[in-house]
Amino acid sequence: MSTVLGAGSPATAETITSDWIVDRVPGRTSQELGDGLEALIRSGELPIGSQLPTIRRLASAAGVSIGTVLAAWNHLRERGLIETHRRGGTLVTAPEERSTASAAATVWSEIDLQSGAPDIALQPDLRDAVLDSLTASDLNVFGRDFMTSRLQEAVLGTWPFAARSWATAGGGTEALLLATAAAAPPGSVVAVDEPVSPGYLDTLRDLDLSPIGVRGDEHGPTVESLRSALERGAVAFIVQPGAPFAVDHALSPERAADLAALLAAHPGVWVIEDDSIGPLAEAEPPTLGTALPDRVLRVRSYCKAYGIDVRTSVLGGSVELVERSIRLRSHGVGSNSRILQNTLAHLIASPGASAVVGQARAAYGTRRGALRDALERRGVRVHSGPHGIVLWVEVRNETDALLGLASKGVVVGAGSKAFVVPPAQPLIRVSPLQLPDDPAAIEQLAGWIAEASRGSVREFFD
């Protein structure tokens, strides 16, 4: 059992309280906090292996913003003096320990490199948001709010076009399933912006829908490819404006306008905009909703930014598609808890939560860049869109690469499952969001991926 270091305790225990730090670090700027903690670590007064308090608790005790503590944490992390574990909190470490022992200690089977799941250690604390949601005057009033007034007010300023109607659903996958089913009856054909998010093609099969892939170039889905899909009978176009899973593109405003002009000539076709990363996007991606407000429904997921247990996504846009989505969810009687909706509203409006999300966004970009650089140094060809949250790695044989990595406890995604027609060049999909902030571990992973990309797996029978 760990000892807790209080304000007057000697530094011989494992868990450090906020008061202990505040008592020893008089400065309150991010630089002063970072420098003060660094001095405590290097002097040995703050022992290696100690667990630091949460960012929110230290910010409260020191009377500073969450962003101030986040910046101090960055100072320490860049110097290799702390590391954050998904479930173990933030621990004091030493640069020499990281370089020699951390790679060997990394349990890759516990790190999700396949689905694009976020690092929960980089998500906001939910306590204040949940408590604030309990102050609503209509709490437990019988009836259903498909969207609470608090959530609608919070979302209005962030939506890229003037939505005609609103609703909520559970996580982003449920919301996208409802929206797709609302736009396309069973047995019909839909156009999908490739590559798709993990599992979406399986969802289309469950809905008895036939997908046609829409190819892209550096500016997004091409007009020619979408036109071909429409000529083949597509009744809906599912597009990813933020292109988080793209191989090499991002949707430009000019291309969005061109696609909207083409769709204007096909009035019976619906548009579903899949915004699967929500606040984690660097900027609001383009929309077709401004040009086609009665035919576009944007689905925004907040789970990657705020946590899976917020479990509330937002659907905003076409009145008809929103009403169809509501009817499809438990025959129109299903709705999200007001507590969950108002928790999400608090997070969207919270400067502290926005600061945490910004820190996560930066960390994810750093992790993606570190792995990509390590792979390219080994001669591996890697692709990712400008706003991507995955890396696409060229391999000689997809199955062999997946098996080779699995033998080392590393599970990544099959590229073929993200395309209607598998690409000529085999790819595997690697999500870097949960990568450890440890150069040695990333170098180890890059070496294994490089080996898997070139090698083959042979089976022998004696």
N, C-alpha and C positions, 0 to 999 in steps of 0.2 A: 504494500500500500504506500502511495506517494505521500511525502510530507508537503505541507503548504507553507510557502514563505510569506509571512506577514511583514508589516512595515518595519518591525524591529528585530526580525529574525536574522541570524547569520545565514550566509548563502551556502547552505550545505544540502538543501532539499531539491526536489524535482519540479515542483509547481510554484510558479512565481505569481504573486498577486499584483493587481494594478497599484495598490497602495505602496507596495515595496518599491516599485519602479518610480512612482511619483515622489517618494521620499528621497530618492537618490539622484534624480535627474531634474534639476530645477528649471531648465529651459522648456519652452512650450512651442517653439516653431518646429517644423518637421526636421530641419537640419540639426537643431539642438537636441531633439529627442533621439534622432539617429546616432549622432556623435556620442551622446551620453551613454546610450545602450552599448555602442561599440566599445567604449572605454571600459564599461563594466565587464563585458565579455572578455576582452583582451587581458584585463587585469586578473581575471579568474574569480572576481567577486560574483559574477553571474556565471554559474558553472555550465560546462558543456552538458547537453542532455536535458537542461531545464525546459519545462514547458511554459511558454509565455501566455499571458491572458489574451482573451479575444480582442480584436481591434475595437469593437464597440465598447467593451468594458474599460479598456485603457483610455479611450477617448473621453468617456464619461468621467472617469476619475481625474483625468488631467484637465478637464474643462476645455477640450479642443475638438475640432471636427474629426469625423472619421477619415476624411481625406488627408488630414495632417498625419495621422498615425499610419495610414497606408503609404504615404511618401517615406516616412521613417522606416517602415518595414522594407520598402524597396531598397533603401540605402544599405540596410543590413544584408538583404538577400543578394545584392550585387557583389558584396564582399565575401559571400560564402559563409556568413555568420549565423544565418537562420535558414531553416527549410520548413515548408508547410506540407503536411501530410493530409490526405483526404479525410481521415477520421481521427488522426492523432493530434491535430492542432499544429501550432507553430513551435518548433523546437530550436534551441541554441545548438549550433554545431561549429565545427572548425574547418577551415579550408583544406587542410591536409587530410582530415578524415574523409571529406567528401570525395577527394580525388582517388583515394586508395580503396575505400571500403564500400561506398554507396552503390556503385554499379553492381558489385557482387551481391549486395543486400536487396537489390530491387527485385520484387516478385512480380514478374511481368504478367502472370496469369491473373493478377488482381487489378490490372490496369486496363481499362476499356479503350482499345485502339480500333474498335470496329464500328460502333453505333453512332459515334459523335456525341456521346453523353458528356456533360460538362464536369468540371472539377468542383465538387460541392464545397470544398474549402474556400473557393473564390466567389461564393454566393452570399448575399446579404443575410444578416441575422433577421429572423422573421418575428421575433417577439413583439417589438413595438407595433409592427403592422397588424399582427393578429389582435393585440389588445385594442388598438384603435378601431378595428372592425366591430368590436363588441359594443361600441358607443352608439351604433345606429339606432334611431328611434323606432324603426320598423322591424327590429330583430324579433324573430319568432312569430311575426304576424302571419296568419294563414294566407296562402296565395303564393303565386310564383312571380318573381322578377326575372325576366329573361336577361335583363341588364339593369343593375342598380344605378340610381342617379349619380352616386359617388364615382362609380367606375366610368360611366359615360362622360362625366365632366373631366375625369383624369385623361381619358383616351382622346377626347376631341382635339386637343392641341397637338397630338402626335400622329393623327391619321393623315395620310397623304392626299386624300380627296374628300369631298363632302359626301359622306355616306348617307344614303336615304333611309337605312334601317340598321338595327343593331341586335346582336344576340351574343350569348356566351355558350361555351361548351367546356368539356374537361380539358385534357391535354391537347397539344397541337395535332397529334395523330387522329384523335377522335373528331376534332373540328374539321380537319381536311377530309376525312372520310365522309362526314355529313355533307360538306359543301360539294364534294364530287358527286355523291349520290343525288343531291338536289339538282345538279346541273345536267346529269346524264342518266337516263333510265336504263335499266338492265338490257343488255343486248346491243347497246349502241357503241359507237366508236368515239374515242377521245384523243386529242393531241396533247402530248406531254413534252415539256421542256427538259431535254436530257443533259447530263445524267440526273436521275431522280434521287430523292432522298431514300435512305435505307428502308426497305420494306414496302415502298409505295406500289411497286408493280404487283406485289402479292395482294395488296388491298384492292387493286383494280380487278384482279381475278376473282376475289371474293364478291365483288359487286357485279360480276358478269359483264365487265366492260373490256373492250379490245383497244389497247393503246397503239398509237402511231407516234414514233419518236420524231421530235422536231430538233433538227441539228442547229448548232450555233457557230458563230464566228466570234471574233474578239469583241463585238458590240452586242452580242446576245443572240437569241433565236433569230434565224434568218427569215425574211419575208417569203422567200421562195419555198423554204421547207414547210412553213406554216400553210402557205397556199396549197401545196401538194396535199397536206393532211386534210384541209377543208374540202378539196375536190374529191377526196376519198370518203367523205361523209362524216367527218368529225363534228360532233354537236357541242363540244366544249374544248377549251384550251386551258390547260393547267400550266401556269408559268411561275417561275421562281425569280421575282424581281431582284432580290439581293444576291442571287446566284451563289449560295453558300457551298453547294456541292459541285460547282462548275469545274471542268478540267482546265479551261484557259480563258473564260470570258466573264464579263459582267454586263448587265443590261444597261445600255446608254439611254438617256432621255430621248435622243433622236430615233433610236431603234424602237423604243416604246411607242413613239408617235407613229412610226411607219406601220407597226403591227396593228395599232388601233385603227389606222386608216383602212387597212385591209379588212379587218373585222367589221368595220362599219358597212362594208358591202355584203356582209353575211349576217343579216339581222337575227337569225335564229340561233346563233352560236353564243354560248355563255363563256365567261372568263373567270377562272379561279386563280387568285394571286396567293401563292403559298409563301408566307413570311415566317419561316420556321425558327429564326433566331431572334426576332424582335429587337429588344433594346441592345443586344450585343452588336448590332450592325454599326459600322463606323459612321454612316449617314443614312438618311431615309432613302431607300431605293426608289427608282422611278415607278410610275403606275400607269395603267391604262384606264384607271377609274375616272380621271378628269375628263377624258374624251368620251367614255362610255359608262356614265354613272348608273344607268339602269340595267347594265348587263354584267357588271364586275362585282365580285365579292372577294374582299381581301380577308385572309385568315392569318391572324397573328398569334404566335405561340410565345409565352413568357417563361416556359419551364427551364430553358437553358440559362436564362439570365437570373431568375429568382428562385428556382427550385421546383422539383417535380410535385411537391406537396401543396404548392399554390394551386395547381391543377385547375387553372382557369385560362382559357384562350378566348379571343374576341373575334367575332365575325362582323364585318361592317361593309355595307355597300347596297347592292340591289335589294329592293323590297321583296320581290318575288322569291329570290334565292334564299333570303333570310327566313321568310315564312315557310318555305319548303324544308329548310334545315330544321326548324323548330318542330315541324310535323313529323319528320323522320326520327327525331330523338324521343324514343319511348312514346310514339304516337302523339306527340305534342304535350305530354304531361311532365317531361323531364326538364329540370332547370338546375343551374348551379347554385350552391349555397350562397346566401347573402354574405356570410362571414368570409368565404373565399373570395368573392367578388370585391368586397370592400378591403380585404387584405391586399389584393392586387392593386386596387386604386391607391392605397397608401404608398405602396412601393413605387408605383409609376411617378407619383408626385414628390417623393422623398429625395432631397439632395444627397443625403447620406447613402441611400441605396444606389443612386446614380453614380456616386463616386466609387462604390464597390464594383459596380458593373463595368465602369471605365477601367478599373484596375484589372479586372478579369479579361476584358477585351485586349488590353496591352499584353498581359501574360500569355494569352492564347496566341497572339501574333508572334511573340518572342519564341515560344515553343515550336510553332510551325516553322519559323525561319531557321531555328537551330537544327531541327531534324533535316530540313531540306538542304541546308548547307553541308551537313555531315554526309548526306547521301551523294550530293553532287561531287564532293571531294573524292568519292569512291567511284566516280564514273557512272553513277546511276542516273537515268533520265527521270525527272520528277516534274509533275504538272500541278498547278493549282490556280484557280481564278483569283483576281485581285482581292476579292472579299471572301475567299474560300475558307472553310473550316476543316477541310480534309486535304490530304496529299494523295495524288494519283501516281503510282510508281509503275513504270514500264517493267515487265518481266518477260522471261522467255516462255514460261508456261504458267498459267494462273494456278492450276491445281497443284503443281509441284511447289510453287512458291508458298501457297497456303499451308501445305503439309510440312514443308521445311521449317517454316516459322512456328507452326503449332508444336513441332517436336521440341521447341525451346520454351514453350509456354506462352508464345506470342500469338494472339488471335487478331487478325485484321479482316477487312471486308473483301468480298469477291467483286471485282469490277464489273463482271458480266451481269450481275444482278441489278445494276443501276441503269442498264441500257435495254431498250426494247430489242434491238439487234446488237449482240456483243461486238465491240470494236475489233478491227483487224489486229491492232496491237494489243495484246493482253495487258491488263492493268490490275493492280490490287489497290484497295482504298485504305489509307491509314489516317485515323483521327488523332491529332496531336494534343487535344484539349487536356488530357489527363497526364501528359508526360511529366516526369519529375523535373524540377529545376536543377538539374545536375548534369554538367557536361560529360562526365564519365559514363553515366547511364545512357545518355543519348548516343554517345559514340558506340557503346556496346550494341544498342538497338540498330543503329545504322549499319554496323558491320554485318549483323545477322540478315537484315533486309537485303543488303548488297549481295551477300552469298546466295540468298534464296532467289534473287532476281536472275541470277546467272546459272545457277545449278539445276540439276534434275534429281528427282527422288527415284531411286531404283528399288524394286522389290525382288527379294530372292527367296527361293524355297529350297531347303536342303533335302 
